[in-house]
Amino acid sequence: MGLWPNTSSIDGFILLGIFSQSHTDLVLFSAVMVVFTVALCGNVLLILLIYTDRRLHTPMYFFLSQLSLMDLMLVCNIVPKMAANFLSGRKSISFAGCGIQIGFFVSLVGSEGLLLGLMAYDRYVAISHPLHYPILMSQKVCLQIAGSSWAFGILDGIIQMVAAMSLPYCGSRYVDHFFCEVPALLKLACADTSLFDTLLFACCVFMLLLPFSIIVASYARILGAVLHMHSAQSRQKALATCSSHLMAVSLFYGAAMFIYLRPRRYRTPSHDKVVSIFYTVLTPMLNPLIYSLRNREVMGALRKGLDRCKIGSQH
């Protein structure tokens, strides 16, 4: 069976979306667009600051720039199509467009999950082995960590996209979601999807629980190292460097585990759509805010950049 073999490839799918044309939903849609704009600006600004300010050329900020790039691509994969469908009243998406959206979405969510896990390891090395940090987290190691996050995420995305798009869709074309998400699409397949359901669950367990176990192990070690510190100031500084990462992890993993690791009988489209809004739009907006507002070095780089702009405009 080919990759795009079925009747749906002619006419695609209809995305039912999350908003109707009511006044309340218009307000909610406007709120989502504001969040999208903030996410877009926040992540672009953070990438530019990290790239241009030499003081931010450290492993932690390199990983943060990769996280911002993933968040940026994630919101751009979902929101513009959702907004175009809502504003035009047309809710269609082509079969190929649906496949591409699945591929990007799964790749980016998988990559982000792995990167957040490996960022916890970076914090563990910084706090528990500060003297060996430059060797243990060399430029080569950082590139390997970021590269492996992207590679595993993309592999997961390709597997799920190929599997989902290879199924025959000959019944309803109405996807009860605001973007092409694999579980919502599987309900429309006119074939036995039990094998694919098992594959999907296995992928999700691996892509969520593996990095989550790295996070738990890293923070258990960090807590042990912090408790052995004699100075209260050192303890406070160590915990401060971890708090932003812990907030980002809680937001991402809370939503992703709620969506993907619940038994199928407890899933409802309305719950899935609300939680999906949370981690496709809200988390990408909150990540740059969490990391910048709670971080003196990033705020310092921002002030320096603004001062440079002021001086430039005066000349």
C-alpha positions in Angstrom: 0.0 0.0 0.0 1.4 3.4 -1.0 1.9 6.4 1.3 -1.0 8.5 0.0 -3.3 5.7 -1.3 -6.8 6.5 -0.4 -9.9 8.4 -1.5 -9.3 11.2 1.1 -6.2 12.2 -0.8 -8.6 13.8 -3.4 -10.5 16.0 -1.0 -8.6 16.0 2.3 -10.3 16.5 5.7 -12.5 19.0 7.5 -11.1 20.3 10.8 -14.1 21.0 13.1 -11.9 23.4 15.1 -12.4 24.6 18.6 -14.3 27.9 18.0 -17.7 28.6 16.6 -18.8 32.0 15.2 -20.4 33.0 18.6 -19.4 36.3 20.3 -17.7 34.4 23.2 -15.7 32.3 20.8 -14.6 35.4 18.9 -13.2 36.8 22.2 -11.4 33.4 22.9 -10.0 33.3 19.3 -8.7 36.9 19.8 -7.1 35.8 23.1 -5.4 32.8 21.3 -4.1 35.2 18.6 -2.6 37.5 21.3 -0.9 34.5 22.9 0.3 33.4 19.5 1.8 36.9 18.8 3.5 37.0 22.2 4.9 33.4 21.7 6.2 34.5 18.3 7.9 37.7 19.5 9.2 36.2 22.7 10.9 33.2 21.1 12.4 35.2 18.2 13.7 37.8 20.7 15.2 35.1 23.0 16.9 33.4 20.0 18.3 36.8 18.8 19.6 37.7 22.4 21.3 34.4 22.9 22.9 34.5 19.4 24.1 38.2 19.7 25.2 38.4 23.3 28.5 36.7 24.0 27.7 36.3 27.8 24.9 34.0 26.8 27.1 31.7 24.7 27.0 28.9 27.4 25.5 25.4 27.2 22.3 26.3 29.1 21.5 29.2 26.8 22.4 27.2 23.7 19.8 24.6 24.7 17.3 27.4 25.5 17.8 28.8 22.0 17.0 25.3 20.6 13.9 25.1 22.8 12.8 28.5 21.5 13.3 27.4 17.9 11.1 24.3 18.6 8.4 26.4 20.2 8.5 28.8 17.3 8.1 26.1 14.7 5.4 24.4 16.8 3.1 27.5 17.0 3.7 28.3 13.3 2.7 24.7 12.3 -0.6 24.9 14.1 -2.0 28.5 14.6 -1.8 30.1 11.2 -3.9 27.3 9.6 -6.3 27.3 12.5 -6.7 31.1 12.2 -7.1 31.0 8.4 -9.9 28.3 8.7 -11.7 30.3 11.4 -11.5 33.7 9.6 -12.4 32.3 6.1 -15.1 30.0 7.4 -13.5 27.2 5.3 -12.4 24.3 7.6 -10.7 22.1 5.0 -7.1 20.8 5.0 -5.6 18.8 2.1 -4.5 15.2 2.7 -0.9 16.1 2.1 -1.3 19.2 4.3 -2.6 17.0 7.1 0.3 14.6 6.8 2.8 17.5 6.9 1.1 18.9 10.0 1.3 15.5 11.8 4.9 15.1 10.8 6.0 18.5 12.1 3.8 18.4 15.2 5.0 14.9 16.4 8.7 15.8 15.5 8.6 19.0 17.5 6.8 17.7 20.5 9.1 14.7 20.7 12.3 16.8 20.2 11.1 19.3 22.9 10.4 16.5 25.4 13.8 15.0 24.9 15.6 18.4 25.0 13.9 19.3 28.3 15.1 15.9 29.7 18.7 16.5 28.6 18.6 20.1 29.9 18.0 18.6 33.4 21.2 16.6 33.0 23.0 19.9 32.1 21.7 21.5 35.4 22.8 18.4 37.3 26.4 18.6 35.9 26.5 22.4 36.6 25.5 22.0 40.2 27.0 18.7 41.2 30.3 18.8 39.1 31.0 22.6 38.6 34.8 22.1 38.2 34.3 19.5 35.4 31.4 21.4 33.8 33.5 22.8 30.8 34.8 19.3 29.9 31.5 17.4 30.6 29.4 19.9 28.7 31.9 20.9 25.9 30.6 22.4 22.6 30.8 18.9 21.0 28.6 17.3 23.8 26.1 20.2 23.5 25.8 19.7 19.7 25.4 16.0 20.2 22.6 16.5 22.8 20.7 19.0 20.7 21.3 16.9 17.5 20.0 13.7 19.2 16.9 15.5 20.4 16.1 16.7 16.9 17.0 13.3 15.3 14.8 11.2 17.7 11.9 13.7 17.4 12.1 13.7 13.6 12.3 9.9 13.4 9.2 9.6 15.7 7.4 12.2 13.5 8.2 10.3 10.2 7.1 7.0 11.7 3.7 8.3 12.9 3.1 10.4 9.8 3.8 7.4 7.4 1.7 5.0 9.6 -1.3 7.5 9.9 -1.3 8.4 6.2 -1.1 4.8 5.1 -4.4 3.9 6.6 -7.6 4.0 4.4 -10.0 6.8 5.1 -13.3 6.1 3.3 -15.9 7.2 5.8 -16.4 10.6 7.5 -13.9 13.4 6.7 -14.7 15.4 9.8 -11.7 15.6 12.2 -12.9 16.6 15.7 -9.9 18.8 16.4 -8.4 22.2 15.4 -5.4 20.5 13.7 -4.4 17.1 12.3 -3.6 15.1 15.4 -3.0 11.3 15.0 -5.5 10.1 17.7 -8.3 12.3 16.3 -7.5 11.1 12.7 -7.5 7.4 13.7 -11.2 7.5 14.6 -11.9 8.1 10.9 -9.9 5.2 9.5 -12.0 2.4 8.0 -9.5 -0.3 9.0 -8.5 -2.0 12.3 -6.1 0.5 14.0 -5.4 -1.6 17.1 -1.8 -2.3 16.0 -1.2 1.4 15.2 -2.8 2.3 18.6 -0.2 0.1 20.3 2.7 1.6 18.2 1.5 5.1 19.0 1.3 4.3 22.8 4.7 2.7 22.7 6.2 5.8 20.9 4.6 8.1 23.4 5.8 6.1 26.4 9.3 6.1 25.1 9.3 9.8 24.0 7.8 11.0 27.3 8.9 8.6 30.0 12.5 8.3 28.9 13.3 12.0 29.2 11.0 12.3 32.2 13.1 9.6 34.0 16.2 11.6 33.1 14.6 14.6 34.7 13.6 12.8 37.9 17.1 11.2 38.3 18.9 14.5 37.6 16.8 16.4 40.1 17.2 13.7 42.7 21.0 14.1 42.4 20.7 17.9 42.4 18.6 17.8 45.6 21.2 15.7 47.2 24.0 18.1 46.1 22.0 21.1 47.3 21.4 19.6 50.8 25.1 19.0 51.2 26.0 22.7 50.4 27.1 24.6 53.6 26.2 28.1 52.4 22.5 29.2 52.2 23.5 31.6 49.4 24.9 28.7 47.3 21.8 26.6 47.9 19.5 29.5 46.9 21.6 30.2 43.7 21.5 26.5 42.7 17.7 26.2 43.2 17.2 29.5 41.3 19.0 28.1 38.2 16.7 25.0 38.3 13.3 26.7 39.0 12.8 28.0 35.5 13.5 24.6 34.0 11.2 22.9 36.5 8.3 25.3 35.6 8.8 24.6 31.8 9.0 20.8 32.5 5.8 20.9 34.6 3.8 22.8 31.9 5.0 20.6 29.0 4.9 17.1 30.7 1.7 17.8 32.6 -0.2 18.5 29.3 1.5 15.9 27.2 1.0 13.1 29.7 -2.7 14.1 30.2 -3.2 13.8 26.4 -1.2 10.8 25.4 -0.9 8.5 28.4 -4.6 8.3 29.4 -6.6 5.1 28.6 -8.7 5.6 25.4 -12.0 5.2 27.3 -11.3 8.4 29.3 -10.5 10.6 26.3 -13.0 13.2 25.1 -12.4 15.5 22.1 -13.4 18.6 24.1 -10.7 17.8 26.8 -8.1 17.0 24.2 -8.7 20.3 22.3 -8.4 22.4 25.4 -5.2 20.7 26.6 -3.8 20.8 23.1 -4.3 24.6 23.1 -2.3 24.6 26.3 0.8 23.0 24.9 0.7 24.1 21.3 0.1 27.8 22.0 0.3 28.6 25.7 3.5 26.8 26.7 5.5 28.2 23.7 4.4 31.7 25.0 5.2 31.0 28.6 8.7 29.4 28.1 10.5 32.6 26.9 8.7 34.6 29.7 9.7 32.0 32.4 13.3 31.9 31.2 13.7 35.7 30.7 11.8 37.3 33.5 13.3 35.0 36.1 16.8 35.3 34.7 19.2 38.2 35.4 21.6 37.4 32.5 18.8 37.4 29.9 17.3 40.6 31.3 20.8 42.2 31.3 21.3 41.2 27.6 17.9 42.7 26.8 18.7 46.0 28.5 22.0 46.1 26.8 20.3 45.5 23.4 17.7 48.2 24.1 20.4 50.7 25.1 22.2 50.0 21.9 19.0 50.7 19.9 18.5 54.0 21.8 22.1 55.1 21.0 21.7 54.1 17.4 18.4 56.0 17.0 20.0 59.2 18.6 22.9 59.3 16.0 
